Amino acid sequence: MYVTLVNIHVKSEHLAEFIDATRANHEGSVREPGNLRFDVLQSVEDPTRFILYEAYRDEAAAKAHKETAHSAAWRDAATDWMAEPRVGVRYDGLFPAAPEARR
């Protein structure tokens, strides 16, 4: 699995807009053929902080995600709502194994 954890800090005045745009991005992302998970997590302690957990079958699927209309729309809208630039950290997903690896 090709996993990225994206840390995001949103300006409080744009919180509702960010959540709406991120929901639309999530809904499009989970329909992508190479997507395994696309979780949106909001901090309980600081509601302006989020983590996007993006898991794709492989690097090609993750790159294809960045070319989708829903990803571009999210990126174009959400960037100005962020209190600081988002930070994505790459991980290799070990467990659970990707579905094709279980066969």
N, CA and C atoms as a LAMMPS dump frame, in Angstrom:
ITEM: TIMESTEP
0
ITEM: NUMBER OF ATOMS
309
ITEM: BOX BOUNDS ff ff ff
-5.0000000000000000e+02 5.0000000000000000e+02
-5.0000000000000000e+02 5.0000000000000000e+02
-5.0000000000000000e+02 5.0000000000000000e+02
ITEM: ATOMS id mol type element x y z
1 1 1 N 0.82 -1.185 0
2 1 2 C 0 0 0
3 1 3 C 0.862 1.246 0
4 2 1 N 0.381 2.25 -0.678
5 2 2 C 1.036 3.553 -0.757
6 2 3 C 0.188 4.504 0.09
7 3 1 N 0.688 4.876 1.251
8 3 2 C -0.092 5.645 2.225
9 3 3 C 0.547 7.013 2.426
10 4 1 N -0.307 8.026 2.499
11 4 2 C 0.142 9.37 2.843
12 4 3 C -0.745 9.89 3.955
13 5 1 N -0.112 10.425 5.002
14 5 2 C -0.84 11.136 6.05
15 5 3 C -0.606 12.622 5.802
16 6 1 N -1.688 13.333 5.571
17 6 2 C -1.6 14.762 5.275
18 6 3 C -2.081 15.537 6.494
19 7 1 N -1.182 16.318 7.073
20 7 2 C -1.506 17.149 8.23
21 7 3 C -1.926 18.526 7.746
22 8 1 N -3.093 18.973 8.249
23 8 2 C -3.664 20.235 7.783
24 8 3 C -4.118 21.062 8.975
25 9 1 N -3.806 22.345 8.927
26 9 2 C -4.266 23.306 9.933
27 9 3 C -5.088 24.349 9.184
28 10 1 N -6.352 24.455 9.54
29 10 2 C -7.293 25.321 8.828
30 10 3 C -7.553 26.588 9.638
31 11 1 N -7.701 27.705 8.943
32 11 2 C -8.115 28.948 9.599
33 11 3 C -9.532 28.748 10.132
34 12 1 N -9.768 29.123 11.367
35 12 2 C -11.059 28.841 12.009
36 12 3 C -12.242 29.437 11.257
37 13 1 N -12.049 30.57 10.618
38 13 2 C -13.16 31.193 9.891
39 13 3 C -13.541 30.429 8.62
40 14 1 N -12.735 29.461 8.223
41 14 2 C -13.018 28.673 7.02
42 14 3 C -13.309 27.205 7.338
43 15 1 N -13.553 26.922 8.588
44 15 2 C -13.729 25.533 9.021
45 15 3 C -14.888 24.838 8.3
46 16 1 N -16.045 25.437 8.254
47 16 2 C -17.21 24.807 7.611
48 16 3 C -16.971 24.607 6.116
49 17 1 N -16.4 25.6 5.453
50 17 2 C -16.108 25.485 4.022
51 17 3 C -15.105 24.359 3.755
52 18 1 N -14.085 24.299 4.61
53 18 2 C -13.07 23.259 4.452
54 18 3 C -13.687 21.875 4.595
55 19 1 N -14.518 21.698 5.611
56 19 2 C -15.146 20.391 5.822
57 19 3 C -16.025 20.019 4.638
58 20 1 N -16.798 20.952 4.113
59 20 2 C -17.649 20.656 2.946
60 20 3 C -16.821 20.263 1.729
61 21 1 N -15.765 21.011 1.458
62 21 2 C -14.92 20.709 0.303
63 21 3 C -14.192 19.383 0.486
64 22 1 N -13.776 19.101 1.705
65 22 2 C -13.061 17.86 1.981
66 22 3 C -13.995 16.666 1.875
67 23 1 N -15.248 16.822 2.282
68 23 2 C -16.238 15.752 2.115
69 23 3 C -16.398 15.415 0.623
70 24 1 N -16.495 16.427 -0.223
71 24 2 C -16.63 16.189 -1.667
72 24 3 C -15.388 15.475 -2.214
73 25 1 N -14.215 15.877 -1.76
74 25 2 C -12.974 15.22 -2.193
75 25 3 C -12.952 13.767 -1.72
76 26 1 N -13.345 13.531 -0.485
77 26 2 C -13.419 12.164 0.052
78 26 3 C -14.356 11.306 -0.794
79 27 1 N -15.553 11.816 -1.083
80 27 2 C -16.545 11.044 -1.834
81 27 3 C -16.04 10.673 -3.225
82 28 1 N -15.314 11.58 -3.874
83 28 2 C -14.734 11.255 -5.176
84 28 3 C -13.566 10.298 -5.055
85 29 1 N -12.761 10.478 -4.024
86 29 2 C -11.555 9.665 -3.853
87 29 3 C -11.873 8.201 -3.584
88 30 1 N -12.868 7.933 -2.761
89 30 2 C -13.169 6.534 -2.427
90 30 3 C -13.746 5.777 -3.622
91 31 1 N -14.144 6.48 -4.67
92 31 2 C -14.632 5.823 -5.895
93 31 3 C -13.522 5.561 -6.918
94 32 1 N -12.322 6.048 -6.648
95 32 2 C -11.208 5.823 -7.572
96 32 3 C -10.82 4.343 -7.537
97 33 1 N -10.515 3.752 -8.704
98 33 2 C -10.221 2.314 -8.734
99 33 3 C -9.035 1.889 -7.877
100 34 1 N -8.035 2.707 -7.701
101 34 2 C -6.858 2.321 -6.922
102 34 3 C -6.921 2.722 -5.464
103 35 1 N -8.029 3.345 -5.037
104 35 2 C -8.135 3.81 -3.657
105 35 3 C -8.526 2.678 -2.73
106 36 1 N -7.83 2.577 -1.601
107 36 2 C -8.153 1.59 -0.57
108 36 3 C -8.822 2.25 0.638
109 37 1 N -8.407 3.473 0.958
110 37 2 C -9.009 4.242 2.061
111 37 3 C -8.745 5.717 1.814
112 38 1 N -9.672 6.52 2.26
113 38 2 C -9.476 7.967 2.262
114 38 3 C -10.24 8.497 3.468
115 39 1 N -9.573 8.507 4.613
116 39 2 C -10.2 8.902 5.868
117 39 3 C -9.893 10.366 6.166
118 40 1 N -10.877 11.046 6.699
119 40 2 C -10.718 12.432 7.11
120 40 3 C -10.877 12.465 8.626
121 41 1 N -9.83 12.882 9.317
122 41 2 C -9.805 12.898 10.775
123 41 3 C -9.692 14.335 11.272
124 42 1 N -10.509 14.687 12.267
125 42 2 C -10.475 16.018 12.858
126 42 3 C -10.069 15.897 14.323
127 43 1 N -9.147 16.724 14.752
128 43 2 C -8.679 16.705 16.133
129 43 3 C -9.805 17.073 17.096
130 44 1 N -9.903 16.318 18.166
131 44 2 C -10.862 16.619 19.223
132 44 3 C -10.381 17.827 20.03
133 45 1 N -9.088 17.904 20.244
134 45 2 C -8.512 18.984 21.051
135 45 3 C -8.442 20.312 20.313
136 46 1 N -8.249 20.26 18.999
137 46 2 C -8.17 21.478 18.192
138 46 3 C -8.908 21.216 16.878
139 47 1 N -10.176 21.598 16.779
140 47 2 C -10.989 21.295 15.592
141 47 3 C -10.489 21.91 14.285
142 48 1 N -9.481 22.763 14.346
143 48 2 C -8.916 23.329 13.117
144 48 3 C -7.796 22.464 12.548
145 49 1 N -7.501 21.352 13.203
146 49 2 C -6.429 20.454 12.746
147 49 3 C -7.031 19.141 12.241
148 50 1 N -6.536 18.73 11.068
149 50 2 C -7.039 17.54 10.393
150 50 3 C -5.88 16.664 9.945
151 51 1 N -6.197 15.407 9.769
152 51 2 C -5.296 14.476 9.091
153 51 3 C -6.116 13.773 8.029
154 52 1 N -5.587 13.752 6.818
155 52 2 C -6.161 12.931 5.755
156 52 3 C -5.307 11.676 5.668
157 53 1 N -5.963 10.527 5.798
158 53 2 C -5.282 9.236 5.674
159 53 3 C -5.641 8.704 4.298
160 54 1 N -4.682 8.748 3.382
161 54 2 C -4.905 8.359 1.993
162 54 3 C -4.132 7.082 1.704
163 55 1 N -4.844 6.009 1.411
164 55 2 C -4.192 4.729 1.096
165 55 3 C -4.579 4.316 -0.312
166 56 1 N -3.57 4.085 -1.126
167 56 2 C -3.761 3.658 -2.518
168 56 3 C -3.033 2.344 -2.742
169 57 1 N -3.496 1.624 -3.725
170 57 2 C -2.913 0.318 -4.039
171 57 3 C -1.419 0.445 -4.334
172 58 1 N -1.054 1.505 -5.055
173 58 2 C 0.344 1.686 -5.439
174 58 3 C 0.594 3.16 -5.747
175 59 1 N 1.832 3.476 -6.053
176 59 2 C 2.208 4.863 -6.327
177 59 3 C 1.474 5.417 -7.544
178 60 1 N 1.276 4.601 -8.559
179 60 2 C 0.57 5.063 -9.763
180 60 3 C -0.859 5.496 -9.433
181 61 1 N -1.535 4.739 -8.592
182 61 2 C -2.903 5.098 -8.194
183 61 3 C -2.91 6.385 -7.386
184 62 1 N -1.918 6.566 -6.526
185 62 2 C -1.82 7.798 -5.731
186 62 3 C -1.568 8.998 -6.644
187 63 1 N -0.717 8.822 -7.629
188 63 2 C -0.451 9.908 -8.574
189 63 3 C -1.685 10.216 -9.412
190 64 1 N -2.422 9.175 -9.806
191 64 2 C -3.647 9.377 -10.589
192 64 3 C -4.67 10.181 -9.786
193 65 1 N -4.716 9.962 -8.491
194 65 2 C -5.63 10.719 -7.624
195 65 3 C -5.385 12.215 -7.753
196 66 1 N -4.132 12.606 -7.794
197 66 2 C -3.8 14.027 -7.851
198 66 3 C -4.221 14.675 -9.168
199 67 1 N -4.527 13.853 -10.178
200 67 2 C -4.95 14.358 -11.481
201 67 3 C -6.469 14.414 -11.63
202 68 1 N -7.218 13.971 -10.623
203 68 2 C -8.68 13.947 -10.728
204 68 3 C -9.256 15.349 -10.535
205 69 1 N -10.453 15.546 -11.082
206 69 2 C -11.123 16.839 -10.951
207 69 3 C -11.459 17.148 -9.492
208 70 1 N -11.883 16.121 -8.737
209 70 2 C -12.258 16.392 -7.342
210 70 3 C -11.041 16.761 -6.495
211 71 1 N -9.899 16.17 -6.772
212 71 2 C -8.685 16.517 -6.03
213 71 3 C -8.234 17.936 -6.375
214 72 1 N -8.269 18.275 -7.654
215 72 2 C -7.865 19.622 -8.082
216 72 3 C -8.81 20.681 -7.519
217 73 1 N -10.104 20.396 -7.512
218 73 2 C -11.079 21.35 -6.971
219 73 3 C -10.828 21.57 -5.482
220 74 1 N -10.559 20.478 -4.756
221 74 2 C -10.27 20.593 -3.329
222 74 3 C -9.007 21.419 -3.102
223 75 1 N -7.948 21.075 -3.818
224 75 2 C -6.658 21.754 -3.66
225 75 3 C -6.808 23.255 -3.953
226 76 1 N -7.515 23.588 -5.036
227 76 2 C -7.681 24.992 -5.413
228 76 3 C -8.467 25.774 -4.362
229 77 1 N -9.497 25.143 -3.798
230 77 2 C -10.328 25.827 -2.797
231 77 3 C -9.658 25.852 -1.432
232 78 1 N -9.157 24.723 -0.987
233 78 2 C -8.713 24.573 0.397
234 78 3 C -7.389 25.257 0.709
235 79 1 N -6.553 25.439 -0.261
236 79 2 C -5.22 26.007 -0.002
237 79 3 C -5.311 27.364 0.69
238 80 1 N -6.21 28.225 0.255
239 80 2 C -6.335 29.555 0.866
240 80 3 C -6.975 29.508 2.249
241 81 1 N -7.615 28.401 2.595
242 81 2 C -8.262 28.26 3.901
243 81 3 C -7.302 27.735 4.97
244 82 1 N -6.108 27.365 4.57
245 82 2 C -5.157 26.769 5.508
246 82 3 C -4.352 27.835 6.244
247 83 1 N -4.144 27.591 7.527
248 83 2 C -3.36 28.509 8.357
249 83 3 C -1.874 28.39 8.054
250 84 1 N -1.473 27.264 7.494
251 84 2 C -0.084 27.003 7.11
252 84 3 C -0.116 25.938 6.019
253 85 1 N 0.943 25.798 5.237
254 85 2 C 0.935 24.782 4.178
255 85 3 C 0.728 23.377 4.748
256 86 1 N -0.053 22.573 4.03
257 86 2 C -0.28 21.182 4.449
258 86 3 C 1.018 20.395 4.297
259 87 1 N 1.161 19.373 5.112
260 87 2 C 2.368 18.542 5.086
261 87 3 C 1.94 17.094 4.915
262 88 1 N 2.399 16.476 3.845
263 88 2 C 2.124 15.062 3.597
264 88 3 C 3.357 14.225 3.904
265 89 1 N 3.144 13.142 4.636
266 89 2 C 4.238 12.236 4.986
267 89 3 C 3.888 10.866 4.428
268 90 1 N 4.795 10.298 3.662
269 90 2 C 4.601 9.006 3.003
270 90 3 C 4.942 7.853 3.911
271 91 1 N 4.125 6.811 3.819
272 91 2 C 4.352 5.578 4.569
273 91 3 C 4.1 4.398 3.638
274 92 1 N 4.737 3.284 3.919
275 92 2 C 4.394 2.022 3.283
276 92 3 C 3.418 1.304 4.2
277 93 1 N 2.26 0.957 3.673
278 93 2 C 1.275 0.24 4.463
279 93 3 C 1.646 -1.232 4.544
280 94 1 N 1.848 -1.732 5.734
281 94 2 C 2.226 -3.131 5.923
282 94 3 C 1.027 -4.004 6.27
283 95 1 N 0.243 -3.582 7.255
284 95 2 C -0.912 -4.351 7.705
285 95 3 C -2.095 -3.423 7.886
286 96 1 N -3.287 -3.77 7.447
287 96 2 C -3.563 -5.005 6.729
288 96 3 C -2.961 -4.952 5.33
289 97 1 N -2.723 -6.103 4.774
290 97 2 C -2.173 -6.172 3.427
291 97 3 C -3.229 -5.692 2.434
292 98 1 N -2.769 -5.121 1.339
293 98 2 C -3.687 -4.697 0.272
294 98 3 C -4.466 -5.923 -0.203
295 99 1 N -5.724 -5.71 -0.653
296 99 2 C -6.584 -6.845 -1.035
297 99 3 C -5.934 -7.843 -2.005
298 100 1 N -5.229 -7.372 -3.016
299 100 2 C -4.635 -8.316 -3.978
300 100 3 C -3.503 -9.128 -3.357
301 101 1 N -2.889 -8.609 -2.286
302 101 2 C -1.813 -9.335 -1.621
303 101 3 C -2.352 -10.48 -0.749
304 102 1 N -3.645 -10.425 -0.445
305 102 2 C -4.246 -11.454 0.392
306 102 3 C -4.673 -12.693 -0.385
307 103 1 N -4.658 -12.599 -1.665
308 103 2 C -5.13 -13.713 -2.502
309 103 3 C -4.125 -14.812 -2.594
